[in-house]
Amino acid sequence: MGPSSAPRRLSGMQKQVLSLYRGFLRAARTKSAEDRQRIESIVSIEFRRNAKEVDRKNFLYIEYLLRRGKKQLDQLRSPDIVGLSATNVSFSQTKAPTH
C-alpha cells in the first residue's frame, strides 16, 4: 500500500461543510415526503454548484456560505417551515483574486 491509498484528512472547514450538508439531510427527513425530496434536491444542487464554482482558497466567501447555510438550516428545522428555496448569491468575484 502506497501513500496514495491512505485517506486524506479533512480540514476543519471541510468538516463544517460536510456537517452542514448532513444537517440539511437530517432536517429534510422531518418534512413530508414531497418536501423532503425537493429539499434534498435543492441542497444537493447548491452544494455541488458551490463545490465547482467557489475557489477552495477563498476562505472568507466559504465562511460566509457556511454562516448563511447555518441560518437556513435553523429556519428549516422549525416545524412551521415546510420547504427550502434556492437562492443565488453572486459576488463580482467568487474565485480567489489573481495577482
DSSP file (Angstrom, degrees, kcal/mol; ACC not computed):
  #  RESIDUE AA STRUCTURE BP1 BP2  ACC     N-H-->O    O-->H-N    N-H-->O    O-->H-N    TCO  KAPPA ALPHA  PHI   PSI    X-CA   Y-CA   Z-CA
    1    1 A M              0   0    0      0, 0.0     5,-0.0     0, 0.0     0, 0.0   0.000 360.0 360.0 360.0 123.1    0.0    0.0    0.0
    2    2 A G    >   -     0   0    0      1,-0.1     3,-1.5     4,-0.0     4,-0.4  -0.289 360.0 -95.8 -87.9 175.6    1.4    3.3   -1.1
    3    3 A P  G >  S+     0   0    0      0, 0.0     3,-0.9     0, 0.0    -1,-0.1   0.766 119.9  64.2 -64.1 -24.3    1.0    6.7    0.4
    4    4 A S  G 3  S+     0   0    0      1,-0.2     4,-0.1     4,-0.0     0, 0.0   0.672  92.2  63.8 -75.1 -14.7   -1.8    7.5   -2.1
    5    5 A S  G <  S+     0   0    0     -3,-1.5    -1,-0.2     2,-0.1     3,-0.0   0.650  80.8  96.3 -83.4 -13.9   -4.0    4.7   -0.6
    6    6 A A  S <  S-     0   0    0     -3,-0.9     2,-0.1    -4,-0.4    -4,-0.0  -0.542  87.2-106.7 -73.9 139.2   -4.3    6.4    2.8
    7    7 A P        -     0   0    0      0, 0.0     2,-0.2     0, 0.0    -1,-0.1  -0.388  34.9-112.4 -67.2 143.3   -7.4    8.5    3.2
    8    8 A R        -     0   0    0     -4,-0.1     2,-0.3    -2,-0.1    -4,-0.0  -0.489  27.8-120.5 -73.5 143.4   -6.9   12.3    3.1
    9    9 A R        -     0   0    0     -2,-0.2     2,-0.3     1,-0.0    -1,-0.1  -0.676  27.3-126.4 -83.3 138.9   -7.6   14.1    6.3
   10   10 A L        -     0   0    0     -2,-0.3     2,-0.0     1,-0.1    -1,-0.0  -0.612  18.2-122.7 -86.8 144.6  -10.2   16.8    6.1
   11   11 A S     >  -     0   0    0     -2,-0.3     4,-2.1     1,-0.1     5,-0.2  -0.300  30.9-103.8 -74.3 167.9   -9.6   20.3    7.1
   12   12 A G  H  > S+     0   0    0      1,-0.2     4,-1.9     2,-0.2     5,-0.1   0.888 123.2  50.6 -60.2 -39.8  -11.8   21.9    9.8
   13   13 A M  H  > S+     0   0    0      2,-0.2     4,-2.2     1,-0.2    -1,-0.2   0.893 108.1  51.9 -68.2 -39.1  -13.7   23.9    7.2
   14   14 A Q  H  > S+     0   0    0      1,-0.2     4,-2.4     2,-0.2    -1,-0.2   0.895 108.9  51.3 -63.0 -39.0  -14.3   20.8    5.1
   15   15 A K  H  X S+     0   0    0     -4,-2.1     4,-2.4     1,-0.2    -1,-0.2   0.889 108.8  51.3 -64.5 -38.4  -15.7   19.1    8.2
   16   16 A Q  H  X S+     0   0    0     -4,-1.9     4,-2.3     2,-0.2    -2,-0.2   0.904 109.9  49.4 -64.1 -41.1  -18.0   22.1    8.8
   17   17 A V  H  X S+     0   0    0     -4,-2.2     4,-2.4     2,-0.2    -2,-0.2   0.931 112.8  46.4 -64.5 -45.7  -19.3   21.9    5.2
   18   18 A L  H  X S+     0   0    0     -4,-2.4     4,-2.6     1,-0.2    -2,-0.2   0.890 111.8  51.6 -64.1 -39.0  -20.0   18.1    5.5
   19   19 A S  H  X S+     0   0    0     -4,-2.4     4,-2.3     2,-0.2    -1,-0.2   0.905 110.2  48.9 -63.7 -41.6  -21.7   18.6    8.9
   20   20 A L  H  X S+     0   0    0     -4,-2.3     4,-2.2     2,-0.2    -2,-0.2   0.920 110.9  50.6 -63.3 -44.1  -23.9   21.3    7.4
   21   21 A Y  H  X S+     0   0    0     -4,-2.4     4,-2.0     1,-0.2    -2,-0.2   0.935 112.1  46.4 -59.3 -48.1  -24.8   19.1    4.4
   22   22 A R  H  X S+     0   0    0     -4,-2.6     4,-2.6     1,-0.2    -1,-0.2   0.876 109.0  56.5 -63.2 -36.4  -25.7   16.2    6.8
   23   23 A G  H  X S+     0   0    0     -4,-2.3     4,-2.6     1,-0.2    -1,-0.2   0.908 106.3  49.4 -60.8 -42.6  -27.7   18.6    8.9
   24   24 A F  H  X S+     0   0    0     -4,-2.2     4,-2.2     2,-0.2    -1,-0.2   0.913 111.2  49.4 -63.0 -41.9  -29.8   19.6    5.9
   25   25 A L  H  X S+     0   0    0     -4,-2.0     4,-1.1     2,-0.2    -2,-0.2   0.895 112.0  48.4 -65.8 -38.6  -30.4   16.0    5.0
   26   26 A R  H  < S+     0   0    0     -4,-2.6     4,-0.5     1,-0.2     3,-0.5   0.923 111.8  49.1 -65.1 -43.5  -31.5   15.2    8.6
   27   27 A A  H >< S+     0   0    0     -4,-2.6     3,-1.3     1,-0.2     4,-0.2   0.865 105.6  58.4 -64.0 -35.3  -33.8   18.2    8.7
   28   28 A A  H >< S+     0   0    0     -4,-2.2     3,-1.6     1,-0.3    -1,-0.2   0.829  95.0  65.1 -63.5 -31.1  -35.3   17.2    5.4
   29   29 A R  T 3< S+     0   0    0     -4,-1.1    -1,-0.3    -3,-0.5    -2,-0.2   0.716  94.5  60.0 -64.5 -19.5  -36.3   13.8    7.0
   30   30 A T  T <  S+     0   0    0     -3,-1.3    -1,-0.3    -4,-0.5    -2,-0.2   0.528  96.6  76.4 -86.3  -4.8  -38.7   15.7    9.3
   31   31 A K  S <  S-     0   0    0     -3,-1.6    51,-0.1    -4,-0.2    52,-0.1  -0.438  96.8 -74.9 -99.4 174.1  -40.7   17.1    6.4
   32   32 A S     >  -     0   0    0     50,-0.2     4,-3.3    -2,-0.1     5,-0.2  -0.195  48.6-104.9 -63.9 162.4  -43.3   15.5    4.2
   33   33 A A  H  > S+     0   0    0      1,-0.2     4,-2.1     2,-0.2     5,-0.2   0.890 121.6  47.5 -58.4 -41.9  -42.1   13.1    1.5
   34   34 A E  H  > S+     0   0    0      2,-0.2     4,-1.9     1,-0.2    -1,-0.2   0.932 115.6  43.9 -66.5 -45.9  -42.7   15.6   -1.2
   35   35 A D  H  > S+     0   0    0      1,-0.2     4,-2.9     2,-0.2     5,-0.2   0.886 111.2  55.9 -65.5 -38.5  -41.0   18.4    0.7
   36   36 A R  H  X S+     0   0    0     -4,-3.3     4,-2.8     1,-0.2     5,-0.2   0.934 107.7  47.5 -59.5 -47.1  -38.1   16.1    1.6
   37   37 A Q  H  X S+     0   0    0     -4,-2.1     4,-2.0    -5,-0.2    -1,-0.2   0.917 113.9  47.3 -62.3 -43.2  -37.4   15.2   -2.0
   38   38 A R  H  X S+     0   0    0     -4,-1.9     4,-2.4     2,-0.2    -2,-0.2   0.910 113.3  48.4 -65.2 -43.1  -37.5   18.9   -3.0
   39   39 A I  H  X S+     0   0    0     -4,-2.9     4,-2.8     1,-0.2     5,-0.2   0.934 111.3  49.4 -63.2 -47.2  -35.2   19.9   -0.1
   40   40 A E  H  X S+     0   0    0     -4,-2.8     4,-2.3    -5,-0.2    -1,-0.2   0.883 111.7  50.0 -60.7 -38.4  -32.7   17.2   -0.8
   41   41 A S  H  X S+     0   0    0     -4,-2.0     4,-2.5    -5,-0.2    -1,-0.2   0.939 112.5  45.5 -65.2 -47.6  -32.6   18.1   -4.5
   42   42 A I  H  X S+     0   0    0     -4,-2.4     4,-2.8     2,-0.2     5,-0.2   0.926 114.0  49.3 -62.2 -45.3  -32.0   21.8   -3.7
   43   43 A V  H  X S+     0   0    0     -4,-2.8     4,-2.6     1,-0.2     5,-0.3   0.929 112.2  48.1 -61.1 -46.5  -29.4   21.1   -1.1
   44   44 A S  H  X S+     0   0    0     -4,-2.3     4,-2.4    -5,-0.2     5,-0.2   0.928 113.5  46.9 -60.2 -46.7  -27.5   18.7   -3.4
   45   45 A I  H  X S+     0   0    0     -4,-2.5     4,-2.6     2,-0.2    -2,-0.2   0.929 113.8  47.8 -62.2 -46.3  -27.6   21.2   -6.3
   46   46 A E  H  X S+     0   0    0     -4,-2.8     4,-2.5     1,-0.2     5,-0.2   0.925 113.8  46.0 -62.9 -46.1  -26.4   24.1   -4.2
   47   47 A F  H  X S+     0   0    0     -4,-2.6     4,-2.1    -5,-0.2    -1,-0.2   0.911 114.9  46.9 -65.5 -41.8  -23.6   22.2   -2.6
   48   48 A R  H  X S+     0   0    0     -4,-2.4     4,-1.7    -5,-0.3    -2,-0.2   0.910 112.1  50.7 -65.9 -41.3  -22.4   20.8   -5.9
   49   49 A R  H  X S+     0   0    0     -4,-2.6     4,-2.7    -5,-0.2     5,-0.2   0.935 112.8  45.5 -61.6 -46.5  -22.6   24.2   -7.6
   50   50 A N  H  X S+     0   0    0     -4,-2.5     4,-2.2     1,-0.2    -1,-0.2   0.861 108.0  57.4 -66.7 -34.3  -20.6   25.8   -4.9
   51   51 A A  H  < S+     0   0    0     -4,-2.1    -1,-0.2    -5,-0.2    -2,-0.2   0.864 115.5  37.6 -62.8 -34.4  -18.0   23.0   -4.9
   52   52 A K  H  < S+     0   0    0     -4,-1.7    -2,-0.2    -3,-0.2    -1,-0.2   0.876 124.2  37.3 -82.0 -39.8  -17.4   23.7   -8.6
   53   53 A E  H  < S+     0   0    0     -4,-2.7     2,-0.5    -5,-0.2    -3,-0.2   0.745  98.9  78.0 -91.8 -25.2  -17.6   27.5   -8.6
   54   54 A V  S  < S-     0   0    0     -4,-2.2     2,-0.2    -5,-0.2    41,-0.2  -0.746  80.3-123.0 -94.9 128.9  -16.0   28.6   -5.4
   55   55 A D    >   -     0   0    0     39,-1.1     3,-1.9    -2,-0.5     7,-0.2  -0.476  16.0-134.0 -66.1 132.9  -12.2   28.6   -5.1
   56   56 A R  T 3  S+     0   0    0      1,-0.3    -1,-0.1    -2,-0.2    39,-0.0   0.671 104.8  55.8 -64.4 -17.2  -11.1   26.5   -2.2
   57   57 A K  T 3  S+     0   0    0      1,-0.1     2,-1.8     2,-0.0    -1,-0.3   0.468  78.7  95.7 -94.1  -2.1   -8.7   29.2   -1.1
   58   58 A N    <>  +     0   0    0     -3,-1.9     4,-2.0     1,-0.2     3,-0.2  -0.549  48.4 165.6 -87.9  72.9  -11.4   31.8   -0.9
   59   59 A F  H  >  +     0   0    0     -2,-1.8     4,-2.8     1,-0.2     5,-0.2   0.834  66.9  56.9 -64.3 -36.5  -11.9   31.3    2.9
   60   60 A L  H  > S+     0   0    0     -3,-0.2     4,-2.1     1,-0.2    -1,-0.2   0.928 110.5  43.8 -61.8 -44.5  -13.9   34.5    3.5
   61   61 A Y  H  > S+     0   0    0      2,-0.2     4,-2.5    -3,-0.2    -1,-0.2   0.886 113.5  50.9 -68.8 -38.3  -16.5   33.5    0.9
   62   62 A I  H  X S+     0   0    0     -4,-2.0     4,-2.4     2,-0.2    -2,-0.2   0.910 110.1  50.0 -64.9 -41.8  -16.7   29.9    2.2
   63   63 A E  H  X S+     0   0    0     -4,-2.8     4,-2.4     2,-0.2    -2,-0.2   0.895 109.9  51.5 -63.4 -38.6  -17.1   31.2    5.7
   64   64 A Y  H  X S+     0   0    0     -4,-2.1     4,-2.7    -5,-0.2    -2,-0.2   0.936 109.9  48.9 -60.8 -46.6  -19.9   33.4    4.5
   65   65 A L  H  X S+     0   0    0     -4,-2.5     4,-2.7     1,-0.2    -2,-0.2   0.883 110.2  51.9 -62.8 -37.9  -21.6   30.5    2.8
   66   66 A L  H  X S+     0   0    0     -4,-2.4     4,-2.5     2,-0.2    -1,-0.2   0.930 111.0  46.8 -63.3 -45.2  -21.3   28.4    6.0
   67   67 A R  H  X S+     0   0    0     -4,-2.4     4,-2.0     2,-0.2    -2,-0.2   0.930 114.3  47.3 -61.8 -45.1  -22.9   31.2    8.1
   68   68 A R  H  X S+     0   0    0     -4,-2.7     4,-2.2     1,-0.2    -2,-0.2   0.914 112.3  50.3 -62.4 -42.8  -25.7   31.6    5.5
   69   69 A G  H  X S+     0   0    0     -4,-2.7     4,-2.6    -5,-0.2    -1,-0.2   0.887 108.1  52.4 -63.1 -40.0  -26.2   27.8    5.4
   70   70 A K  H  X S+     0   0    0     -4,-2.5     4,-2.4     2,-0.2    -1,-0.2   0.890 109.5  49.5 -64.8 -38.4  -26.4   27.5    9.2
   71   71 A K  H  X S+     0   0    0     -4,-2.0     4,-2.0     2,-0.2    -2,-0.2   0.919 112.0  48.0 -64.9 -42.9  -29.1   30.3    9.2
   72   72 A Q  H  X S+     0   0    0     -4,-2.2     4,-2.5     2,-0.2    -2,-0.2   0.897 111.3  51.2 -63.8 -39.4  -31.1   28.5    6.5
   73   73 A L  H  X S+     0   0    0     -4,-2.6     4,-2.1     2,-0.2    -2,-0.2   0.914 107.7  52.0 -65.3 -42.5  -30.7   25.2    8.4
   74   74 A D  H  X S+     0   0    0     -4,-2.4     4,-0.5     1,-0.2    -1,-0.2   0.907 112.0  47.0 -59.4 -41.0  -32.0   26.7   11.6
   75   75 A Q  H >< S+     0   0    0     -4,-2.0     3,-1.1     1,-0.2     6,-0.3   0.911 110.3  52.3 -65.5 -42.1  -35.0   28.0    9.7
   76   76 A L  H 3< S+     0   0    0     -4,-2.5    -1,-0.2     1,-0.3    -2,-0.2   0.830 101.4  61.0 -65.1 -31.8  -35.6   24.7    8.1
   77   77 A R  H 3< S+     0   0    0     -4,-2.1    -1,-0.3    -5,-0.2    -2,-0.2   0.696  81.3 103.6 -69.5 -17.9  -35.6   22.9   11.5
   78   78 A S  S X< S-     0   0    0     -3,-1.1     3,-1.1    -4,-0.5    -3,-0.0  -0.444  75.6-135.8 -65.2 135.1  -38.6   25.0   12.5
   79   79 A P  T 3  S+     0   0    0      0, 0.0    -1,-0.1     0, 0.0    -3,-0.0   0.743 102.7  61.7 -65.2 -21.1  -41.8   22.9   12.4
   80   80 A D  T 3  S+     0   0    0     -5,-0.1     2,-0.4     2,-0.0    -4,-0.1   0.725  88.5  82.3 -76.5 -21.2  -43.6   25.8   10.8
   81   81 A I    <   +     0   0    0     -3,-1.1     3,-0.1    -6,-0.3     0, 0.0  -0.720  51.2 176.9 -89.3 129.3  -41.3   25.8    7.7
   82   82 A V        +     0   0    0     -2,-0.4     2,-0.2   -51,-0.1   -50,-0.2   0.648  58.8  12.2-105.9 -18.0  -42.2   23.2    5.1
   83   83 A G        -     0   0    0    -45,-0.1     2,-0.3   -52,-0.1   -47,-0.1  -0.804  58.4-125.6-148.3-173.0  -39.6   23.8    2.4
   84   84 A L        -     0   0    0     -2,-0.2     2,-0.4   -49,-0.1   -42,-0.1  -0.987  17.1-150.2-140.6 143.0  -36.5   25.5    1.2
   85   85 A S        -     0   0    0     -2,-0.3     2,-0.4   -43,-0.0   -46,-0.0  -0.925  20.5-119.3-118.6 146.5  -35.9   27.7   -1.8
   86   86 A A        -     0   0    0     -2,-0.4     2,-0.4     2,-0.0   -43,-0.0  -0.659  30.2-169.0 -81.0 133.1  -32.7   28.0   -3.8
   87   87 A T        -     0   0    0     -2,-0.4     2,-0.7     2,-0.0    -2,-0.0  -0.988  14.4-141.9-125.4 133.7  -31.2   31.5   -3.8
   88   88 A N        -     0   0    0     -2,-0.4     2,-0.6     2,-0.0    -2,-0.0  -0.832  16.6-174.6 -95.0 119.7  -28.4   32.6   -6.0
   89   89 A V        -     0   0    0     -2,-0.7     2,-0.5     2,-0.0    -2,-0.0  -0.962   9.6-174.5-111.3 119.2  -26.0   35.0   -4.3
   90   90 A S        -     0   0    0     -2,-0.6     2,-0.3     2,-0.0    -2,-0.0  -0.950   9.4-171.0-121.2 134.9  -23.5   36.3   -6.7
   91   91 A F        -     0   0    0     -2,-0.5     3,-0.3     1,-0.1    -2,-0.0  -0.759  40.6-108.9-110.4 161.9  -20.5   38.4   -5.9
   92   92 A S  S    S+     0   0    0     -2,-0.3     2,-0.4     1,-0.3    -1,-0.1   0.796 111.3  27.6 -62.5 -24.6  -18.3   40.1   -8.5
   93   93 A Q        +     0   0    0      1,-0.1    -1,-0.3     4,-0.0    -3,-0.0  -0.852  52.6 158.0-143.0 104.6  -15.6   37.6   -7.6
   94   94 A T        +     0   0    0     -2,-0.4   -39,-1.1    -3,-0.3     2,-0.2   0.633  68.7  76.7 -93.8 -17.3  -16.3   34.1   -6.2
   95   95 A K  S    S-     0   0    0    -41,-0.2     3,-0.1     1,-0.1   -41,-0.1  -0.568 100.4 -93.2 -85.6 155.9  -12.9   32.9   -7.4
   96   96 A A        -     0   0    0     -2,-0.2    -1,-0.1     1,-0.1    -2,-0.1  -0.428  50.6 -99.9 -66.9 142.1   -9.8   34.0   -5.4
   97   97 A P        -     0   0    0      0, 0.0     2,-0.5     0, 0.0    -1,-0.1  -0.346  32.2-137.4 -64.4 142.9   -8.2   37.1   -6.8
   98   98 A T              0   0    0      1,-0.1    -3,-0.0    -3,-0.1     0, 0.0  -0.885 360.0 360.0-103.3 131.2   -5.2   36.6   -9.0
   99   99 A H              0   0    0     -2,-0.5    -1,-0.1     0, 0.0     0, 0.0   0.403 360.0 360.0-106.3 360.0   -2.3   38.9   -8.5
